[in-house]
Structures are given as C-alpha cells and as structure tokens.
C-alpha cells in the first residue's frame, strides 16, 4: 500500500493556486464583455423605467429582465434594462444621463 502525506505547505500552495485561478477567471469574464458582476438595484430600475414594483416584478417573471441576488440584494441585468429602454419602453430622457445616447 502506497501512502502519500499531505503537509500544511501543500495545502497552502493549493489554496493559493485556487485563489489565483478564480481571480484569473473573473478577470477574463470582465474583459470578455460580460460586464459588471452586479447590475442595477430595484430603485434605479424603477426610476429608469418609470414603473411600479408590480410592473418590474412582471418584467422579471416574464423573462424580459434577468435578476441576480447577491447577499440579499436583487440586481437587475444592465443589458436587459438597456434593451428595454432602447426599444422604447419608457421616456428616453431618463437614460441619457447614463451615457447611453438616444435616438
């Protein structure tokens, strides 16, 4: 029977390697155009779209805006919100201040 011992130094090296790999993957995602890991918060989306909480929930359950919950806070996908605004969902004067141009 062949036994291999794992030392504390081996575990420390493995830990550093895993952390380094995770950082590399996150950097690649950000550079690949997947953008910010977070999106808009509920208040920001409601102000941009000028909609009620119920309408916002309806847009999410209908699949028009993707959400992500991070630490108890719901974030709405920036690309989905931008797509809604550019398709004429609401007054575009509101989103000009975010530097997204206008038609």
C-alpha contacts under 8 A as a table, 3 or more apart, distances in Angstrom:
res1	aa1	res2	aa2	distance
6	X	10	X	6.13
6	X	11	X	7.25
7	X	10	X	5.13
7	X	11	X	6.53
8	X	11	X	5.12
8	X	12	X	6.13
9	X	12	X	4.97
9	X	13	X	6.10
10	X	13	X	5.16
10	X	14	X	6.22
11	X	14	X	5.04
11	X	15	X	6.14
12	X	15	X	5.06
12	X	16	X	6.32
13	X	16	X	5.23
13	X	17	X	6.21
14	X	17	X	5.05
14	X	18	X	6.19
15	X	18	X	5.20
15	X	19	X	6.23
16	X	19	X	5.20
16	X	20	X	6.06
17	X	20	X	5.09
17	X	21	X	6.15
18	X	21	X	5.08
18	X	22	X	6.23
19	X	22	X	5.17
19	X	23	X	6.27
20	X	23	X	5.19
20	X	24	X	6.22
21	X	24	X	5.08
21	X	25	X	6.24
22	X	25	X	5.14
22	X	26	X	6.23
23	X	26	X	5.17
23	X	27	X	6.12
24	X	27	X	5.14
24	X	28	X	6.17
25	X	28	X	5.10
25	X	29	X	6.27
26	X	29	X	5.11
26	X	30	X	6.33
27	X	30	X	5.18
27	X	31	X	6.18
28	X	31	X	5.12
28	X	32	X	5.91
29	X	32	X	5.08
29	X	33	X	6.81
29	X	34	X	5.70
29	X	35	X	7.49
30	X	33	X	5.70
30	X	34	X	5.51
30	X	35	X	5.25
30	X	36	X	6.78
31	X	34	X	7.29
31	X	35	X	7.61
32	X	35	X	7.78
34	X	37	X	7.85
36	X	39	X	6.77
38	X	68	X	7.86
38	X	75	X	6.07
38	X	76	X	7.75
38	X	77	X	7.52
39	X	75	X	4.97
39	X	76	X	5.08
39	X	77	X	5.03
39	X	78	X	5.18
40	X	44	X	5.96
40	X	45	X	6.19
40	X	75	X	5.33
40	X	76	X	5.10
40	X	77	X	6.74
40	X	78	X	6.25
41	X	44	X	5.39
41	X	45	X	6.35
41	X	73	X	7.69
41	X	74	X	6.37
41	X	75	X	5.01
41	X	76	X	6.28
42	X	45	X	5.27
42	X	46	X	6.14
42	X	74	X	6.96
42	X	75	X	6.98
42	X	76	X	7.23
43	X	46	X	5.22
43	X	47	X	6.21
44	X	47	X	5.17
44	X	48	X	6.14
45	X	48	X	5.05
45	X	49	X	5.97
45	X	50	X	7.93
45	X	76	X	7.51
45	X	81	X	7.36
46	X	49	X	5.28
46	X	50	X	5.33
46	X	51	X	5.24
46	X	52	X	6.54
46	X	53	X	7.16
46	X	56	X	7.10
47	X	50	X	4.96
47	X	51	X	7.17
48	X	90	X	7.95
48	X	94	X	5.88
48	X	95	X	6.40
49	X	85	X	7.22
49	X	89	X	7.15
49	X	90	X	5.63
49	X	91	X	7.74
50	X	90	X	6.94
51	X	55	X	6.02
51	X	56	X	6.58
52	X	55	X	5.22
52	X	56	X	6.28
53	X	56	X	5.10
53	X	57	X	6.19
54	X	57	X	5.09
54	X	58	X	6.16
55	X	58	X	4.91
55	X	59	X	6.23
56	X	59	X	5.08
56	X	60	X	6.37
57	X	60	X	5.08
57	X	61	X	6.17
58	X	61	X	5.23
58	X	62	X	5.91
59	X	62	X	5.12
59	X	63	X	6.34
59	X	64	X	5.26
59	X	65	X	5.92
60	X	63	X	5.20
60	X	64	X	5.83
60	X	65	X	4.87
60	X	66	X	6.15
60	X	67	X	7.16
61	X	64	X	7.69
62	X	65	X	7.84
63	X	66	X	6.42
64	X	80	X	6.84
65	X	76	X	6.63
65	X	77	X	6.42
65	X	80	X	5.25
65	X	81	X	6.58
66	X	76	X	5.98
66	X	77	X	5.45
66	X	80	X	6.89
67	X	74	X	6.56
67	X	75	X	5.54
67	X	76	X	4.53
67	X	77	X	5.90
68	X	74	X	5.73
68	X	75	X	5.19
68	X	76	X	6.53
68	X	77	X	7.68
69	X	72	X	6.03
69	X	73	X	5.45
69	X	74	X	4.40
69	X	75	X	6.07
70	X	73	X	5.36
70	X	74	X	6.46
70	X	75	X	7.41
76	X	80	X	7.85
76	X	81	X	7.47
77	X	80	X	5.42
77	X	81	X	6.45
78	X	81	X	5.18
78	X	82	X	6.08
79	X	82	X	5.04
79	X	83	X	6.04
80	X	83	X	5.04
80	X	84	X	6.29
81	X	84	X	5.17
81	X	85	X	6.29
82	X	85	X	5.08
82	X	86	X	6.10
83	X	86	X	5.19
83	X	87	X	6.07
84	X	87	X	5.20
84	X	88	X	6.68
84	X	89	X	5.45
85	X	88	X	5.36
85	X	89	X	5.14
85	X	90	X	6.07
85	X	91	X	7.87
85	X	92	X	6.69
85	X	95	X	7.57
86	X	89	X	7.25
86	X	92	X	7.65
86	X	102	X	7.78
88	X	91	X	7.24
88	X	92	X	7.35
91	X	94	X	6.36
92	X	95	X	5.48
92	X	96	X	6.56
92	X	102	X	6.74
93	X	96	X	5.41
93	X	97	X	7.55
93	X	102	X	7.97
94	X	97	X	6.40
95	X	98	X	5.33
95	X	99	X	7.22
95	X	100	X	6.51
95	X	101	X	7.76
96	X	99	X	5.38
96	X	100	X	5.65
96	X	101	X	5.41
96	X	102	X	6.36
97	X	100	X	7.56
